Amino acid sequence: MPCSVKLRIASLRCKIFNIFSLVIVETSSACNRRCSYCPNSKFDRGLPGNNKKLSRDLFHKIIDELDESRWFGQIQFNFYNEPLLDERLPEFVKYARSKLPTSSIIIYTNGDFLTIELYKRLIESGVTDFLITKHQSGESENINKLLEYRKVNGKDRTGVIYRELKEFTNRGGLVQLSAEDKRPKRCLWGFYSFIVNHEGEAVLCHNDYFNSVELGNLKDENMIDIWNKPHYKQLREQLKRGRFEHEMCKKCALGKLDS
């Protein structure tokens, strides 16, 4: 079943049963790039020398909880990191696949380290799709080799999307965009996604770089318990109605890069 179809089914389940359809896990904090449209270009959180890793036990706990709740949906291994820098990634993918056989597993990457050998290994471990972003500062030779490999050898029933970013967020005010910014009237991100950063903290959305909205930590709590906290439910409802209480949300905007 295509990833997009499974995600629509999972999203419907989210509406009916009030459960997230997307889980994002940041297994390590490091990124090799310093793109101007990412807060990593301004702060040292993502420096490889400052790399911090999610513990293996905590990752297993997350996947086990999803398994026990009979969850299905989409799993991504990213946040503000480059997931391929974590040498444990194939092992983690394999564990997630063994516990969640019907879920889509997505690798969101800049592609710099996506060799053909690693591509094969990740597919064997259970990856269903790769989403590779094309950055303005140039692309890795590995990407061209991979695209040529797929052209010659077939697609292995695996989706690969290679795209250039056209629209950007200002990451809650941390990144400067052009004057053509569009501010959202409401936000539904928190309704269908559950993000866990490398510290095990639950994060409200992909723009909360510093995790300024405290929701809970999976070291001490379960995912479902965090999701069902009254103040978290209230926050999701406020965002749905366009009530932005937090500074990050008030500043959030879409736009293009300054030329």
C-alpha positions in Angstrom: 0.0 0.0 0.0 1.5 3.4 -1.0 2.8 5.6 1.9 0.3 8.4 1.0 -2.7 6.1 1.3 -1.5 4.6 4.6 -1.0 8.1 5.9 -4.6 9.1 4.9 -5.9 6.1 6.7 -3.9 6.9 9.8 -5.1 10.5 9.6 -8.7 9.3 9.6 -8.0 7.1 12.6 -6.5 10.2 14.2 -9.8 12.1 13.8 -11.9 9.2 15.0 -9.9 8.0 17.9 -8.0 11.2 18.8 -4.6 9.8 18.3 -1.6 11.0 16.4 -0.9 9.6 12.9 2.7 10.8 12.6 5.6 10.1 15.0 8.9 11.9 14.6 11.9 10.7 16.6 15.2 12.6 16.7 17.7 9.9 17.5 20.7 12.3 17.6 21.2 16.0 17.5 24.0 16.5 14.9 23.7 17.9 11.5 26.5 18.4 9.0 25.0 21.4 7.3 24.5 25.0 8.4 21.7 26.2 6.1 20.7 29.8 6.5 17.0 28.9 6.7 17.6 26.6 9.7 18.3 27.7 13.3 21.4 25.4 13.3 23.1 28.2 11.3 22.8 30.5 14.4 23.0 28.1 17.4 25.4 25.3 18.3 22.7 22.7 19.1 23.3 20.8 15.9 27.1 20.9 15.8 28.6 17.4 15.3 31.0 18.2 18.2 28.0 18.7 20.5 26.2 15.6 19.3 23.8 14.0 21.8 22.0 10.7 21.3 18.7 9.3 22.3 19.4 6.2 24.3 18.7 2.9 22.7 16.5 1.8 25.7 14.3 4.9 25.3 13.9 4.3 21.6 12.8 0.8 22.3 10.4 2.1 24.9 8.8 4.5 22.3 8.4 1.7 19.7 7.1 -0.8 22.3 4.5 1.7 23.5 3.3 2.2 19.9 3.2 -1.6 19.4 1.2 -2.2 22.6 -1.4 0.4 21.6 -1.7 -1.2 18.1 -0.7 2.1 16.6 0.0 2.5 12.9 0.9 5.5 10.8 4.1 7.2 9.7 7.4 7.2 11.5 10.2 9.7 10.7 13.7 9.9 12.0 14.4 13.6 12.0 13.9 16.9 13.7 16.8 19.3 13.5 19.4 16.6 12.9 20.7 14.7 9.9 19.5 11.2 10.7 22.1 9.4 8.6 24.8 10.6 10.9 23.5 8.2 13.5 25.2 4.9 12.8 22.4 3.1 14.8 19.8 4.1 12.3 19.5 0.8 10.4 19.2 -1.0 13.7 16.5 1.3 14.9 14.6 1.0 11.6 14.8 -2.7 11.8 13.4 -2.7 15.4 10.6 -0.3 14.4 9.7 -2.5 11.4 9.6 -5.7 13.6 7.1 -4.1 16.0 5.1 -2.0 13.6 4.9 -4.0 10.3 2.1 -1.9 8.7 3.6 1.5 9.4 5.5 3.7 6.8 9.0 4.5 7.8 10.4 7.6 6.3 14.0 8.9 6.2 14.0 12.7 5.8 17.6 13.6 4.8 19.9 16.0 3.0 21.3 12.9 1.2 24.9 13.8 1.8 25.7 10.4 3.4 23.1 8.3 1.5 25.5 5.9 -0.3 24.0 3.1 -2.4 25.3 0.6 0.3 23.5 2.5 3.1 20.4 2.9 0.9 20.2 -0.9 0.4 20.8 -1.6 4.1 18.0 0.8 5.2 15.6 -0.8 2.7 16.5 -4.2 4.0 15.9 -2.9 7.5 12.4 -1.7 6.6 12.5 1.8 5.2 9.6 2.5 2.8 10.4 6.0 1.6 13.2 8.6 1.4 12.5 12.3 1.3 15.7 14.0 0.2 15.9 17.8 0.3 17.8 19.7 -2.3 19.7 22.5 -0.7 20.9 25.7 -2.3 24.5 25.2 -1.1 24.9 22.2 -3.4 24.2 18.5 -3.4 26.2 15.5 -2.6 27.6 13.3 -5.3 25.9 10.4 -3.5 22.5 11.7 -4.6 23.3 11.5 -8.3 24.8 8.1 -7.9 21.7 6.9 -6.0 19.3 8.3 -8.6 21.3 6.6 -11.4 21.3 3.4 -9.5 17.6 3.4 -9.2 17.2 4.2 -12.8 19.3 1.2 -13.8 18.3 -1.3 -11.1 14.7 -0.4 -10.4 13.0 1.3 -7.4 12.9 -1.7 -4.9 9.3 -0.8 -4.1 10.7 2.2 -2.3 9.7 5.8 -2.7 12.3 8.4 -3.2 11.3 12.1 -3.4 14.1 14.5 -4.3 12.9 18.1 -4.0 14.1 21.6 -3.6 12.5 23.7 -0.8 10.3 26.4 -2.2 8.6 27.7 0.9 10.1 28.1 4.3 9.0 28.7 7.9 10.7 31.3 10.0 11.0 28.7 12.8 8.9 30.6 15.3 10.9 33.8 14.6 14.4 32.3 14.7 15.0 32.6 11.0 14.7 35.8 8.9 12.6 35.4 5.8 11.4 37.9 3.1 8.7 40.5 3.6 6.2 38.3 1.9 5.6 36.2 5.0 2.2 34.6 5.5 1.0 34.1 9.1 -1.2 31.1 9.6 -4.8 31.7 10.7 -4.7 28.4 12.6 -2.4 25.4 13.2 -3.3 21.7 13.0 0.3 20.4 13.3 -0.1 19.3 16.9 -3.3 17.4 16.1 -1.7 14.6 14.1 2.0 14.5 15.1 4.0 13.5 18.1 7.6 14.6 18.1 10.3 13.3 20.4 13.7 15.1 20.5 17.1 13.5 21.3 16.5 14.3 25.0 13.3 12.3 25.1 11.2 15.4 25.4 7.8 15.7 23.7 7.9 18.7 21.3 4.8 20.6 20.2 5.8 21.1 16.6 8.7 21.1 14.1 9.3 24.8 14.7 9.9 24.5 18.4 13.7 24.4 18.1 14.3 24.9 21.8 11.3 23.0 23.0 9.9 26.1 24.7 6.5 24.5 25.3 7.0 21.8 27.9 4.7 18.8 27.5 6.6 15.9 29.1 9.5 13.6 28.8 9.2 10.0 27.7 11.9 9.0 30.2 9.3 9.4 32.9 6.0 9.2 31.1 4.2 7.3 28.4 3.3 8.8 25.0 -0.4 8.4 25.4 -0.4 9.9 28.9 1.4 13.0 27.6 -0.9 13.2 24.5 -4.0 13.1 26.8 -2.8 15.7 29.3 -5.5 18.3 29.8 -3.3 21.3 29.1 -1.9 19.6 25.9 -5.5 18.9 24.7 -6.4 22.5 25.5 -3.4 23.8 23.6 -4.3 21.8 20.5 -7.8 23.2 20.6 -6.5 26.7 20.9 -4.2 26.3 17.9 -7.0 24.8 15.9 -9.1 27.9 16.6 -6.3 30.2 15.8 -5.5 31.3 19.4 -1.8 31.6 19.6 -0.8 31.9 23.3 3.0 31.1 23.0 5.5 33.6 21.6 6.8 31.0 19.1 3.3 30.6 17.7 2.6 34.3 17.6 5.8 34.8 15.5 5.3 31.8 13.2 5.2 32.6 9.5 5.7 31.1 6.0 7.6 32.8 3.3 10.6 32.9 0.9 14.2 33.5 1.6 15.7 37.0 1.3 17.4 37.3 -2.0 
